[in-house]
Amino acid sequence: MSVSVRKNRPAAGAAAPASRRRPGPGALAAAAVAAAALLAPVVLPATQVSVYVLLLLAATVVVGLSMLMGYAGQVSLGQASFTMIGGYTAALTATHGLPTWLGLLLAPAAAAACAALVGVPLLRLRGHQLAFATLAIQLILLSLVGRQEWTGGDIGLQGVPRLRIAGYEFASEVSYAYLALAALGLVVLVTRHIVASRPGRGLRALATSEVAAASSGVPVAAYKQAVFSLSAAFAGLAGGVYAFYIGYVAPGSFPVLLSFEYVVMVVVGGAGTIWGALAGATAITLLLQLLNDIGTREGMPASAPAVLSYAVYGLLLIAVVLFLPKGLVPSAAAWWDRRTASKPTEG
């Protein structure tokens, strides 16, 4: 007796096996951005690599600030103070004969510790009160650092040695570009892991409503403190890399305007999204370079770059709040979703 075996075939319209699924547009975009970021240091002209390094360091800070503003609902106008703490920690460690790699490790740790300390009273405030309090912290730090001999006063610390890790010395622009890219990659991976984890779900609930999150058992105060410290650690890491890259730190390296830049980057790109932080940091950094080129032309006053920056920040914030209140990336994503949803489905 013969037995016929009928192979099971997937029903019409059934989803393809996971192994045959094509990567989505998000994965393709991430791969393209990663490839471009890796090639940029060797493709860009030598004069533009420094701009690329500063862009990566700004993005490192903004990823943390975006998480702070988008999930914890806290606006910090003094984020550059934690960048300064990281930069001075790395510089002081290296200039006192300790290994430079140790200074890079201590930079985010010192910034996070300071944020945990000042966050206890600060995070009791909300809205504009917290924003002004963080701004006051930076003003106080700038004043204190400028008056201390062990920080170099207003002149700052000069002659910071080059970073050396496992016998390799970071001495070229390209090497620091890849170091800054590695720092940004680490920050992005940590942020993605946190957002996708169980505490990340609590943070998303916190972003929606503090009262609802607290009633669901989310430790609101502890989560706010943790995100505040983590965002400060990211800023401290960027400050440490900056100190070794420039070889010099001073109070003037971390002005109040820098904190405003970070906030504008978050608002323009879109708070609470990694892609928004990257897009905002890229757009504002390139815009600043354009404004600096215009402001330093012959016949322009010395204050022109700063005046142009403040003016453009104000106009950008007004435009984004009026026309793109969620930022560039969330608005673009919503437009794409509407476009794909409006397409007729195949019969």
Contacts in CASP RR format, 6 or more apart in sequence:
PFRMAT RR
TARGET T0000
AUTHOR 0000-0000-0000
METHOD contacts of the structure
MODEL  1
MSVSVRKNRPAAGAAAPASRRRPGPGALAAAAVAAAALLAPVVLPATQVS
VYVLLLLAATVVVGLSMLMGYAGQVSLGQASFTMIGGYTAALTATHGLPT
WLGLLLAPAAAAACAALVGVPLLRLRGHQLAFATLAIQLILLSLVGRQEW
TGGDIGLQGVPRLRIAGYEFASEVSYAYLALAALGLVVLVTRHIVASRPG
RGLRALATSEVAAASSGVPVAAYKQAVFSLSAAFAGLAGGVYAFYIGYVA
PGSFPVLLSFEYVVMVVVGGAGTIWGALAGATAITLLLQLLNDIGTREGM
PASAPAVLSYAVYGLLLIAVVLFLPKGLVPSAAAWWDRRTASKPTEG
10 16 0 8 1.000
23 31 0 8 1.000
33 278 0 8 1.000
37 181 0 8 1.000
38 181 0 8 1.000
40 52 0 8 1.000
40 177 0 8 1.000
41 49 0 8 1.000
41 52 0 8 1.000
41 173 0 8 1.000
41 174 0 8 1.000
41 177 0 8 1.000
41 178 0 8 1.000
41 181 0 8 1.000
42 174 0 8 1.000
44 52 0 8 1.000
46 173 0 8 1.000
49 173 0 8 1.000
49 174 0 8 1.000
49 177 0 8 1.000
50 173 0 8 1.000
51 285 0 8 1.000
51 289 0 8 1.000
52 177 0 8 1.000
53 173 0 8 1.000
53 176 0 8 1.000
53 177 0 8 1.000
53 180 0 8 1.000
53 245 0 8 1.000
54 285 0 8 1.000
55 281 0 8 1.000
55 282 0 8 1.000
55 285 0 8 1.000
55 286 0 8 1.000
56 177 0 8 1.000
56 180 0 8 1.000
56 181 0 8 1.000
56 183 0 8 1.000
56 184 0 8 1.000
57 180 0 8 1.000
57 183 0 8 1.000
57 184 0 8 1.000
57 238 0 8 1.000
57 239 0 8 1.000
57 241 0 8 1.000
57 242 0 8 1.000
58 238 0 8 1.000
58 261 0 8 1.000
58 262 0 8 1.000
58 265 0 8 1.000
58 281 0 8 1.000
58 284 0 8 1.000
58 285 0 8 1.000
59 184 0 8 1.000
59 277 0 8 1.000
59 278 0 8 1.000
59 281 0 8 1.000
59 282 0 8 1.000
60 180 0 8 1.000
60 183 0 8 1.000
60 184 0 8 1.000
60 187 0 8 1.000
60 234 0 8 1.000
60 235 0 8 1.000
60 237 0 8 1.000
60 238 0 8 1.000
60 241 0 8 1.000
61 79 0 8 1.000
61 80 0 8 1.000
61 83 0 8 1.000
61 234 0 8 1.000
61 235 0 8 1.000
61 238 0 8 1.000
61 262 0 8 1.000
62 262 0 8 1.000
62 265 0 8 1.000
62 266 0 8 1.000
62 277 0 8 1.000
62 278 0 8 1.000
62 280 0 8 1.000
62 281 0 8 1.000
63 184 0 8 1.000
63 187 0 8 1.000
63 188 0 8 1.000
63 191 0 8 1.000
63 234 0 8 1.000
63 274 0 8 1.000
63 277 0 8 1.000
63 278 0 8 1.000
64 187 0 8 1.000
64 191 0 8 1.000
64 230 0 8 1.000
64 231 0 8 1.000
64 234 0 8 1.000
64 235 0 8 1.000
64 277 0 8 1.000
65 76 0 8 1.000
65 79 0 8 1.000
65 231 0 8 1.000
65 235 0 8 1.000
65 262 0 8 1.000
65 263 0 8 1.000
65 265 0 8 1.000
65 266 0 8 1.000
65 277 0 8 1.000
66 266 0 8 1.000
66 270 0 8 1.000
66 271 0 8 1.000
66 272 0 8 1.000
66 273 0 8 1.000
66 274 0 8 1.000
66 276 0 8 1.000
66 277 0 8 1.000
67 191 0 8 1.000
67 194 0 8 1.000
67 195 0 8 1.000
67 203 0 8 1.000
67 227 0 8 1.000
67 230 0 8 1.000
67 231 0 8 1.000
67 272 0 8 1.000
68 74 0 8 1.000
68 76 0 8 1.000
68 227 0 8 1.000
68 228 0 8 1.000
68 231 0 8 1.000
69 75 0 8 1.000
69 76 0 8 1.000
69 263 0 8 1.000
69 266 0 8 1.000
69 271 0 8 1.000
69 272 0 8 1.000
70 207 0 8 1.000
70 271 0 8 1.000
70 272 0 8 1.000
71 195 0 8 1.000
71 200 0 8 1.000
71 203 0 8 1.000
71 204 0 8 1.000
71 206 0 8 1.000
71 207 0 8 1.000
71 227 0 8 1.000
71 272 0 8 1.000
72 203 0 8 1.000
72 206 0 8 1.000
72 207 0 8 1.000
72 223 0 8 1.000
72 224 0 8 1.000
72 227 0 8 1.000
72 228 0 8 1.000
73 206 0 8 1.000
73 207 0 8 1.000
74 123 0 8 1.000
74 127 0 8 1.000
74 130 0 8 1.000
74 224 0 8 1.000
74 227 0 8 1.000
74 228 0 8 1.000
75 127 0 8 1.000
75 128 0 8 1.000
75 130 0 8 1.000
75 131 0 8 1.000
75 134 0 8 1.000
75 263 0 8 1.000
76 130 0 8 1.000
76 131 0 8 1.000
76 134 0 8 1.000
76 228 0 8 1.000
76 231 0 8 1.000
76 259 0 8 1.000
76 263 0 8 1.000
77 131 0 8 1.000
77 132 0 8 1.000
77 134 0 8 1.000
77 135 0 8 1.000
77 138 0 8 1.000
77 256 0 8 1.000
77 259 0 8 1.000
77 260 0 8 1.000
77 263 0 8 1.000
78 134 0 8 1.000
78 135 0 8 1.000
78 137 0 8 1.000
78 138 0 8 1.000
78 256 0 8 1.000
78 259 0 8 1.000
79 134 0 8 1.000
79 231 0 8 1.000
79 232 0 8 1.000
79 235 0 8 1.000
79 259 0 8 1.000
79 262 0 8 1.000
79 263 0 8 1.000
80 138 0 8 1.000
80 235 0 8 1.000
80 254 0 8 1.000
80 255 0 8 1.000
80 256 0 8 1.000
80 258 0 8 1.000
80 259 0 8 1.000
80 262 0 8 1.000
81 134 0 8 1.000
81 137 0 8 1.000
81 138 0 8 1.000
81 141 0 8 1.000
81 142 0 8 1.000
81 254 0 8 1.000
81 259 0 8 1.000
82 111 0 8 1.000
82 114 0 8 1.000
82 115 0 8 1.000
82 231 0 8 1.000
82 232 0 8 1.000
82 233 0 8 1.000
82 235 0 8 1.000
82 236 0 8 1.000
83 111 0 8 1.000
83 235 0 8 1.000
83 236 0 8 1.000
83 238 0 8 1.000
83 239 0 8 1.000
83 242 0 8 1.000
83 254 0 8 1.000
83 258 0 8 1.000
84 138 0 8 1.000
84 141 0 8 1.000
84 142 0 8 1.000
84 145 0 8 1.000
84 239 0 8 1.000
84 249 0 8 1.000
84 251 0 8 1.000
84 253 0 8 1.000
84 254 0 8 1.000
85 107 0 8 1.000
85 110 0 8 1.000
85 111 0 8 1.000
85 114 0 8 1.000
85 141 0 8 1.000
85 232 0 8 1.000
85 236 0 8 1.000
86 107 0 8 1.000
86 108 0 8 1.000
86 110 0 8 1.000
86 111 0 8 1.000
86 235 0 8 1.000
86 236 0 8 1.000
86 237 0 8 1.000
86 239 0 8 1.000
86 240 0 8 1.000
86 243 0 8 1.000
87 107 0 8 1.000
87 236 0 8 1.000
87 239 0 8 1.000
87 240 0 8 1.000
87 242 0 8 1.000
87 243 0 8 1.000
87 249 0 8 1.000
88 145 0 8 1.000
88 151 0 8 1.000
88 157 0 8 1.000
88 243 0 8 1.000
88 249 0 8 1.000
89 103 0 8 1.000
89 106 0 8 1.000
89 107 0 8 1.000
89 110 0 8 1.000
89 111 0 8 1.000
89 236 0 8 1.000
89 240 0 8 1.000
90 100 0 8 1.000
90 103 0 8 1.000
90 104 0 8 1.000
90 106 0 8 1.000
90 107 0 8 1.000
90 160 0 8 1.000
90 239 0 8 1.000
90 240 0 8 1.000
90 243 0 8 1.000
90 244 0 8 1.000
91 157 0 8 1.000
91 160 0 8 1.000
91 240 0 8 1.000
91 243 0 8 1.000
91 247 0 8 1.000
91 249 0 8 1.000
92 150 0 8 1.000
92 151 0 8 1.000
92 157 0 8 1.000
93 100 0 8 1.000
93 102 0 8 1.000
93 103 0 8 1.000
93 106 0 8 1.000
94 100 0 8 1.000
94 103 0 8 1.000
94 160 0 8 1.000
94 161 0 8 1.000
94 243 0 8 1.000
94 244 0 8 1.000
95 157 0 8 1.000
95 159 0 8 1.000
95 160 0 8 1.000
95 161 0 8 1.000
99 164 0 8 1.000
100 161 0 8 1.000
100 162 0 8 1.000
100 163 0 8 1.000
100 164 0 8 1.000
100 165 0 8 1.000
100 244 0 8 1.000
101 163 0 8 1.000
101 164 0 8 1.000
101 165 0 8 1.000
101 166 0 8 1.000
103 240 0 8 1.000
104 163 0 8 1.000
104 165 0 8 1.000
104 237 0 8 1.000
104 240 0 8 1.000
104 241 0 8 1.000
104 244 0 8 1.000
107 236 0 8 1.000
107 237 0 8 1.000
107 239 0 8 1.000
107 240 0 8 1.000
107 243 0 8 1.000
108 233 0 8 1.000
108 234 0 8 1.000
108 236 0 8 1.000
108 237 0 8 1.000
109 233 0 8 1.000
110 236 0 8 1.000
111 232 0 8 1.000
111 233 0 8 1.000
111 235 0 8 1.000
111 236 0 8 1.000
111 237 0 8 1.000
112 229 0 8 1.000
112 230 0 8 1.000
112 232 0 8 1.000
112 233 0 8 1.000
112 236 0 8 1.000
113 229 0 8 1.000
114 232 0 8 1.000
115 228 0 8 1.000
115 229 0 8 1.000
115 231 0 8 1.000
115 232 0 8 1.000
115 233 0 8 1.000
116 225 0 8 1.000
116 228 0 8 1.000
116 229 0 8 1.000
118 137 0 8 1.000
119 225 0 8 1.000
119 228 0 8 1.000
119 229 0 8 1.000
120 225 0 8 1.000
122 130 0 8 1.000
122 133 0 8 1.000
122 134 0 8 1.000
122 137 0 8 1.000
122 228 0 8 1.000
123 130 0 8 1.000
123 221 0 8 1.000
123 224 0 8 1.000
123 225 0 8 1.000
123 228 0 8 1.000
125 133 0 8 1.000
134 259 0 8 1.000
135 256 0 8 1.000
135 259 0 8 1.000
138 254 0 8 1.000
138 256 0 8 1.000
138 259 0 8 1.000
139 256 0 8 1.000
142 251 0 8 1.000
142 252 0 8 1.000
142 254 0 8 1.000
142 255 0 8 1.000
142 256 0 8 1.000
145 151 0 8 1.000
145 153 0 8 1.000
145 251 0 8 1.000
146 152 0 8 1.000
146 153 0 8 1.000
146 154 0 8 1.000
146 156 0 8 1.000
146 251 0 8 1.000
147 153 0 8 1.000
151 157 0 8 1.000
152 250 0 8 1.000
153 250 0 8 1.000
153 251 0 8 1.000
154 250 0 8 1.000
154 251 0 8 1.000
155 250 0 8 1.000
156 248 0 8 1.000
156 249 0 8 1.000
156 250 0 8 1.000
156 251 0 8 1.000
157 248 0 8 1.000
157 249 0 8 1.000
157 250 0 8 1.000
158 247 0 8 1.000
158 248 0 8 1.000
159 247 0 8 1.000
159 248 0 8 1.000
160 243 0 8 1.000
160 244 0 8 1.000
160 246 0 8 1.000
160 247 0 8 1.000
160 248 0 8 1.000
160 249 0 8 1.000
161 244 0 8 1.000
161 247 0 8 1.000
162 169 0 8 1.000
162 170 0 8 1.000
162 171 0 8 1.000
162 244 0 8 1.000
162 247 0 8 1.000
163 169 0 8 1.000
163 170 0 8 1.000
163 179 0 8 1.000
163 241 0 8 1.000
163 244 0 8 1.000
164 170 0 8 1.000
170 176 0 8 1.000
170 179 0 8 1.000
170 244 0 8 1.000
170 245 0 8 1.000
176 241 0 8 1.000
176 244 0 8 1.000
176 245 0 8 1.000
179 241 0 8 1.000
179 245 0 8 1.000
180 238 0 8 1.000
180 241 0 8 1.000
180 245 0 8 1.000
183 237 0 8 1.000
183 238 0 8 1.000
183 241 0 8 1.000
186 237 0 8 1.000
187 234 0 8 1.000
187 237 0 8 1.000
188 274 0 8 1.000
190 230 0 8 1.000
191 274 0 8 1.000
192 274 0 8 1.000
194 200 0 8 1.000
194 203 0 8 1.000
194 230 0 8 1.000
195 203 0 8 1.000
195 204 0 8 1.000
199 223 0 8 1.000
199 226 0 8 1.000
202 213 0 8 1.000
202 216 0 8 1.000
202 218 0 8 1.000
202 223 0 8 1.000
203 223 0 8 1.000
203 227 0 8 1.000
205 212 0 8 1.000
205 213 0 8 1.000
205 216 0 8 1.000
205 218 0 8 1.000
206 213 0 8 1.000
206 218 0 8 1.000
206 220 0 8 1.000
206 223 0 8 1.000
206 224 0 8 1.000
207 272 0 8 1.000
210 220 0 8 1.000
213 220 0 8 1.000
214 220 0 8 1.000
242 249 0 8 1.000
242 253 0 8 1.000
243 249 0 8 1.000
246 253 0 8 1.000
257 306 0 8 1.000
257 309 0 8 1.000
257 310 0 8 1.000
260 313 0 8 1.000
261 284 0 8 1.000
261 288 0 8 1.000
261 309 0 8 1.000
261 313 0 8 1.000
264 284 0 8 1.000
264 313 0 8 1.000
264 316 0 8 1.000
264 317 0 8 1.000
265 277 0 8 1.000
265 280 0 8 1.000
265 281 0 8 1.000
265 283 0 8 1.000
265 284 0 8 1.000
266 276 0 8 1.000
266 277 0 8 1.000
266 280 0 8 1.000
267 317 0 8 1.000
267 320 0 8 1.000
267 321 0 8 1.000
267 327 0 8 1.000
268 279 0 8 1.000
268 280 0 8 1.000
268 283 0 8 1.000
268 284 0 8 1.000
268 316 0 8 1.000
268 320 0 8 1.000
268 327 0 8 1.000
268 328 0 8 1.000
269 276 0 8 1.000
269 277 0 8 1.000
269 279 0 8 1.000
269 280 0 8 1.000
269 283 0 8 1.000
269 327 0 8 1.000
269 328 0 8 1.000
269 329 0 8 1.000
270 276 0 8 1.000
270 277 0 8 1.000
270 279 0 8 1.000
270 280 0 8 1.000
270 326 0 8 1.000
270 327 0 8 1.000
270 328 0 8 1.000
270 329 0 8 1.000
270 330 0 8 1.000
271 327 0 8 1.000
273 329 0 8 1.000
273 330 0 8 1.000
275 329 0 8 1.000
276 327 0 8 1.000
276 328 0 8 1.000
276 329 0 8 1.000
276 330 0 8 1.000
279 328 0 8 1.000
279 329 0 8 1.000
280 328 0 8 1.000
283 328 0 8 1.000
284 316 0 8 1.000
287 312 0 8 1.000
288 309 0 8 1.000
291 305 0 8 1.000
291 308 0 8 1.000
291 309 0 8 1.000
291 312 0 8 1.000
292 305 0 8 1.000
294 300 0 8 1.000
294 304 0 8 1.000
294 308 0 8 1.000
295 304 0 8 1.000
295 305 0 8 1.000
295 308 0 8 1.000
296 304 0 8 1.000
296 305 0 8 1.000
320 327 0 8 1.000
320 328 0 8 1.000
324 331 0 8 1.000
326 334 0 8 1.000
END
